[in-house]
Amino acid sequence: MDTTVQKVEHMDTPKEGWSSRVVGNRYLVLICRLFLGIIFLLSAIGKLMDLQGSVDAVYSFNVFPLGFAHFAGLVVPFIELLMSLALLFGVLTRLAALGASIMSVAFFLVKGHVLLIQGRQIDCGCFGALMSTMASVTIYMDIPMLLMGLVIMAAPAAARHWVAFGKGLPEAWKKKLDLVW
């Protein structure tokens, strides 16, 4: 009789789909957070080491008005630094993953424009003074980075904050900041 009861209980519980198993996997979410955090940290450090080089890299794409290119070249390294620290420490992870995803899409579109429409090979300046990187190579990093950002955004709080400073946040704050934390 116990086996019948167990079967009925098992049938009543909804089965977890593959997508919820992926985004709920705390190991995968941690790997995505660390990978994105390290990539954006290296990128930010390289650009902050040579801010004028960062501005020049944005100019070299030749797709933005000069004023915006100058502004973006100066601001992007600081945004990347904040995103990387948020992802690495597990603070505002959804907001940081959203920023990483948006930046990955923007980088992909700009590199695609330069490569396909302008037909040029350029150093994208992705890692600033740390290393020279061609847009034709780094464009292949943008889609996986977007997917990792989406996994982090879709992950439940338990998976996003498994190893994070976000665990110590008071419950009342966690509820208020759930969309971005």
Stockholm file with secondary structure:
# STOCKHOLM 1.0

chainA/1-181         MDTTVQKVEHMDTPKEGWSSRVVGNRYLVLICRLFLGIIFLLSAIGKLMDLQGSVDAVYSFNVFPLGFAHFAGLVVPFIELLMSLALLFGVLTRLAALGASIMSVAFFLVKGHVLLIQGRQIDCGCFGALMSTMASVTIYMDIPMLLMGLVIMAAPAAARHWVAFGKGLPEAWKKKLDLVW
#=GR chainA/1-181 SS CHHHHHHHHHHHSCCCCHHHHHHTCHHHHHHHHHHHHHHHHHHHHHHHHTHHHHHHHHHHHCCSCHHHHHHHHHHHHHHHHHHHHHHHHTSSHHHHHHHHHHHHHHHHHHHHIIIIISCCCCBCCTTGGGCCCBHHHHHHHHHHHHHHHHHHHHSCHHHHTTTSGGGGSCHHHHHHTTTTC
#=GC SS_cons         CHHHHHHHHHHHSCCCCHHHHHHTCHHHHHHHHHHHHHHHHHHHHHHHHTHHHHHHHHHHHCCSCHHHHHHHHHHHHHHHHHHHHHHHHTSSHHHHHHHHHHHHHHHHHHHHIIIIISCCCCBCCTTGGGCCCBHHHHHHHHHHHHHHHHHHHHSCHHHHTTTSGGGGSCHHHHHHTTTTC
//
